[in-house]
Amino acid sequence: MEGSEDLAAARKVAEILDTQHHERIYTEQDMLATLPQVIYHLESCDPALIRSAVPNLFVAALASKYVKVILTGEGADEIYAGYDYLGAIESPMNFREK
């Protein structure tokens, strides 16, 4: 969304790496309009899934205009307990319980 720290960071990285940079800046109304589609395809109303699926849908649509394949880091934070709310996990066995 406009003003996002992620936008500023992406612009800076693109500048440093001298890469082509494309943006899809979306509004709250864009998010609300796509929710039915996202929930339908996720087959879930889990807020944690939806919050990442909405921008991923937007980036996939944008990327499809320029490339055939896109690699993302989606899932890495979950696998390696990178979110604050997963910080209390002390062992791999406890991860499944969260």
Summary of the structure (lengths in Angstrom):
residues: 98
radius of gyration: 16.0
end to end distance: 29.3
largest distance: 43.1
contacts: 189
relative contact order: 0.09
helix: 57%
strand: 0%
